[in-house]
Amino acid sequence: MSTPAKGHKKYPYLLRGLEIERSNHVWSTDITYIPLGDGHVYLTAVIDWSSRYVISWKLSNSLDNAFCIECLEDALEAEDRPEIFNTDQGCQYTSDAFTGVLKSHDIRISMDGKGRALDNVMIERLWRTVKYDDIFIRAYETMPELYHGLNAFFRKYNTRKHQTLGMSPEQKYREGFELKGAKRRRTDRTPKRRTSFLKPHACKIKTHACKIKTHACEIKTHALGSAKALAQMVESSNPQRVGRIGLSLTSIHESRINSSLLI
């Protein structure tokens, strides 16, 4: 429908292998022609990829980028911004005016590969539905008729149940926000992990305590050995003083042990 602008900046296709399961993860847009009387006009729309919800749409009798930008701005005003916005490489979408709106809202830009219409398959399916379920049946003759007819069609499209979704696109789109909010609340309730810097400090304290305990045992062993040796020396000279000396030495060393443990 549109041709790339010469020398335009090329953007990668970001949707390959991407699981799109939530609202406002990816939006996409495109242009299609609509037969009208003896001529034709152009239709553009912005659609949420996961829910197929049509957020905004515009008609134009020319292929300039003004109605594409208006459609994008209407979508951003109506709903929250998406994370990724996908288009083809037409000059309407590669222009600085269009990409500038996306960049000003911090939206990542994705573009189809050259000649790869299926890269934007969701909106291609929308065009088929619009034409076969409304345009070709009603054969509009004037712009006001077409506008009112499409307004009624998109309203019905967004609110009727889709077999693949099990609900309407609008319900699916709103449900995506509720699931996202519930996930965020569950995440907020998750207890925070303890800071790792406390672990080395705890290990040092434990090691120091073990050293103190070992030192205390050595002191006690040394004290008992000294008391036994002294008791043997005294016993050879005066057996009656053995008990008193042994008790005195034991009391002294027990006091030292208790002091060491308190440090």
C-alpha positions as CSV (number, residue, x, y, z in Angstrom):
1,M,0.0,0.0,0.0
2,S,2.9,2.4,0.7
3,T,6.5,2.6,-0.3
4,P,9.6,3.2,1.9
5,A,11.1,6.6,2.1
6,K,14.5,6.8,0.5
7,G,17.4,6.9,3.0
8,H,15.1,6.2,6.0
9,K,16.4,4.7,9.1
10,K,15.8,1.0,9.3
11,Y,14.4,-0.5,12.4
12,P,14.5,-4.2,13.3
13,Y,11.5,-6.6,13.5
14,L,11.1,-7.2,17.2
15,L,8.2,-9.6,17.2
16,R,9.9,-12.7,15.9
17,G,9.8,-15.4,18.6
18,L,8.2,-12.9,21.0
19,E,5.4,-14.2,23.3
20,I,2.7,-11.5,23.3
21,E,0.2,-12.4,26.0
22,R,-0.7,-9.1,27.7
23,S,-2.4,-5.8,26.8
24,N,-0.3,-2.9,25.6
25,H,2.7,-5.2,25.0
26,V,2.5,-4.7,21.2
27,W,0.4,-2.4,19.1
28,S,0.5,-2.4,15.3
29,T,-0.9,-0.3,12.5
30,D,-1.3,-0.5,8.7
31,I,-3.2,1.1,5.8
32,T,-5.7,-0.5,3.4
33,Y,-7.8,0.8,0.6
34,I,-11.6,0.9,0.7
35,P,-13.7,1.0,-2.5
36,L,-16.0,3.9,-2.4
37,G,-18.4,4.6,-5.4
38,D,-16.2,4.9,-8.5
39,G,-13.0,5.4,-6.6
40,H,-11.5,4.5,-3.3
41,V,-10.2,5.9,0.0
42,Y,-7.7,4.8,2.7
43,L,-8.3,3.3,6.1
44,T,-5.8,3.0,8.9
45,A,-6.2,1.6,12.4
46,V,-4.2,1.0,15.6
47,I,-4.8,-2.5,17.1
48,D,-3.6,-4.2,20.3
49,W,-1.9,-7.3,19.2
50,S,-2.7,-9.7,22.0
51,S,-6.5,-8.9,22.3
52,R,-7.1,-7.7,18.7
53,Y,-8.8,-4.6,20.2
54,V,-9.1,-1.8,17.7
55,I,-8.0,1.3,19.7
56,S,-8.4,3.9,17.0
57,W,-9.1,4.3,13.2
58,K,-9.1,7.0,10.6
59,L,-10.2,7.5,7.0
60,S,-8.4,9.6,4.3
61,N,-8.7,10.3,0.6
62,S,-4.9,10.6,0.3
63,L,-1.9,8.7,1.4
64,D,0.0,11.4,3.3
65,N,1.1,10.6,6.8
66,A,-1.2,13.2,8.6
67,F,-4.1,10.8,9.1
68,C,-1.6,8.1,10.3
69,I,-0.2,10.4,12.9
70,E,-3.7,11.5,14.0
71,C,-4.7,7.9,14.4
72,L,-1.6,7.1,16.5
73,E,-2.2,10.2,18.7
74,D,-5.8,9.3,19.2
75,A,-4.8,5.8,20.4
76,L,-2.2,7.2,22.8
77,E,-4.8,9.6,24.2
78,A,-7.4,6.9,24.6
79,E,-5.2,4.3,26.2
80,D,-1.9,3.8,27.9
81,R,1.2,3.6,25.7
82,P,2.5,0.2,24.4
83,E,5.9,-1.2,24.9
84,I,6.4,-1.9,21.2
85,F,4.8,-0.4,18.1
86,N,5.0,-2.4,14.9
87,T,4.5,-1.1,11.3
88,D,5.6,-1.8,7.8
89,Q,8.4,0.2,6.1
90,G,6.0,2.6,4.3
91,C,7.0,6.3,4.1
92,Q,4.1,7.2,6.3
93,Y,5.7,5.2,9.2
94,T,9.4,5.8,8.5
95,S,9.0,9.6,8.5
96,D,10.5,11.6,11.3
97,A,7.0,13.0,12.1
98,F,5.6,9.5,12.9
99,T,8.6,7.9,14.6
100,G,9.1,11.2,16.6
101,V,5.7,10.6,18.3
102,L,6.7,7.1,19.2
103,K,10.1,8.2,20.5
104,S,8.6,11.0,22.6
105,H,6.6,8.3,24.4
106,D,9.6,6.0,24.9
107,I,8.0,3.3,22.7
108,R,10.2,0.8,21.0
109,I,9.9,0.8,17.2
110,S,9.5,-2.5,15.2
111,M,9.2,-2.7,11.4
112,D,8.2,-5.6,9.2
113,G,10.8,-7.1,6.9
114,K,10.7,-5.8,3.3
115,G,7.8,-7.6,1.4
116,R,6.8,-9.6,4.5
117,A,3.1,-8.7,5.1
118,L,2.6,-11.6,7.5
119,D,5.0,-9.9,9.9
120,N,2.0,-7.8,10.8
121,V,-0.5,-10.7,10.5
122,M,-3.0,-9.5,13.2
123,I,-3.9,-6.3,11.4
124,E,-4.0,-8.1,8.0
125,R,-6.6,-10.4,9.5
126,L,-8.5,-7.3,10.6
127,W,-8.6,-5.9,7.1
128,R,-10.0,-9.1,5.7
129,T,-12.7,-9.1,8.4
130,V,-13.6,-5.5,7.7
131,K,-13.9,-6.0,3.9
132,Y,-15.7,-9.3,3.8
133,D,-18.1,-8.7,6.8
134,D,-18.9,-5.0,6.0
135,I,-17.4,-3.2,3.0
136,F,-18.1,-5.7,0.2
137,I,-21.6,-6.3,1.5
138,R,-22.7,-2.7,2.0
139,A,-20.9,-1.2,-1.0
140,Y,-20.8,2.4,0.4
141,E,-21.2,5.3,-2.1
142,T,-20.3,8.3,0.0
143,M,-17.7,9.2,2.6
144,P,-20.3,10.0,5.3
145,E,-22.0,6.6,4.7
146,L,-18.7,4.9,4.9
147,Y,-17.7,6.7,8.1
148,H,-21.0,5.9,9.9
149,G,-20.9,2.3,8.6
150,L,-17.3,1.7,9.9
151,N,-18.0,3.4,13.2
152,A,-20.9,0.9,13.8
153,F,-18.7,-2.0,12.5
154,F,-15.7,-1.4,14.8
155,R,-18.0,-0.8,17.8
156,K,-19.6,-4.2,17.1
157,Y,-16.2,-5.8,16.4
158,N,-14.7,-4.7,19.7
159,T,-17.7,-5.9,21.8
160,R,-18.8,-9.2,20.1
161,K,-17.4,-12.5,21.2
162,H,-14.5,-13.9,19.1
163,Q,-14.3,-17.6,18.9
164,T,-10.5,-17.7,19.3
165,L,-10.5,-15.4,22.3
166,G,-13.5,-16.8,24.1
167,M,-14.6,-13.3,24.7
168,S,-14.8,-9.9,23.0
169,P,-11.6,-8.0,22.1
170,E,-12.5,-5.2,24.6
171,Q,-13.0,-7.8,27.4
172,K,-9.7,-9.4,26.6
173,Y,-7.9,-6.0,26.5
174,R,-9.3,-5.0,29.9
175,E,-8.6,-8.4,31.4
176,G,-5.0,-8.0,30.4
177,F,-4.7,-5.1,32.8
178,E,-6.3,-7.0,35.7
179,L,-3.9,-9.9,35.2
180,K,-0.9,-7.6,35.1
181,G,-2.1,-5.8,38.3
182,A,-2.5,-9.1,40.1
183,K,0.9,-10.2,39.1
184,R,2.4,-7.0,40.4
185,R,0.6,-7.4,43.7
186,R,1.9,-10.9,44.1
187,T,5.4,-9.6,43.4
188,D,5.0,-6.9,46.0
189,R,4.1,-9.4,48.7
190,T,7.2,-11.5,48.0
191,P,9.5,-11.2,51.1
192,K,12.8,-9.6,50.3
193,R,15.9,-11.7,50.6
194,R,18.3,-10.9,53.4
195,T,21.3,-8.9,52.5
196,S,24.3,-11.0,51.8
197,F,26.8,-8.7,53.4
198,L,25.7,-10.0,56.9
199,K,26.8,-13.5,56.2
200,P,30.6,-13.0,56.2
201,H,30.2,-10.9,59.4
202,A,28.2,-13.7,61.1
203,C,30.9,-16.3,60.0
204,K,33.6,-14.1,61.6
205,I,31.7,-13.9,64.9
206,K,31.2,-17.6,64.9
207,T,34.9,-18.3,64.2
208,H,35.9,-15.9,67.0
209,A,33.6,-17.7,69.4
210,C,35.1,-21.1,68.5
211,K,38.6,-19.7,69.1
212,I,37.5,-18.4,72.6
213,K,36.0,-21.7,73.5
214,T,39.1,-23.6,72.4
215,H,41.3,-21.2,74.3
216,A,39.2,-21.7,77.4
217,C,39.5,-25.5,77.2
218,E,43.3,-25.2,76.9
219,I,43.4,-23.0,80.0
220,K,41.2,-25.5,81.9
221,T,43.4,-28.4,80.9
222,H,46.6,-26.5,81.9
223,A,45.1,-25.5,85.2
224,L,44.1,-29.1,86.1
225,G,47.5,-30.4,85.1
226,S,49.3,-27.8,87.2
227,A,47.1,-28.5,90.2
228,K,47.8,-32.2,90.0
229,A,51.5,-31.7,89.8
230,L,51.6,-29.3,92.7
231,A,49.4,-31.6,94.8
232,Q,51.9,-34.5,94.2
233,M,54.8,-32.3,95.4
234,V,53.0,-31.2,98.5
235,E,51.8,-34.7,99.3
236,S,55.3,-35.9,99.7
237,S,56.0,-33.3,102.3
238,N,52.6,-32.6,104.0
239,P,49.6,-34.7,103.0
240,Q,47.2,-32.7,105.1
241,R,47.7,-29.5,102.9
242,V,46.9,-31.3,99.7
243,G,43.1,-30.7,99.8
244,R,43.4,-27.0,100.6
245,I,46.0,-26.2,97.9
246,G,44.0,-28.2,95.3
247,L,40.8,-26.3,96.0
248,S,42.6,-22.9,96.0
249,L,44.2,-23.5,92.6
250,T,41.0,-24.8,91.1
251,S,39.1,-21.7,92.3
252,I,41.8,-19.4,90.8
253,H,41.9,-21.0,87.4
254,E,38.1,-21.2,87.2
255,S,38.0,-17.5,87.8
256,R,40.4,-17.0,84.9
257,I,38.4,-19.2,82.6
258,N,35.2,-17.3,83.4
259,S,36.9,-14.0,82.7
260,S,38.2,-15.3,79.3
261,L,34.7,-16.4,78.3
262,L,33.3,-12.9,79.1
263,I,35.7,-11.1,76.8
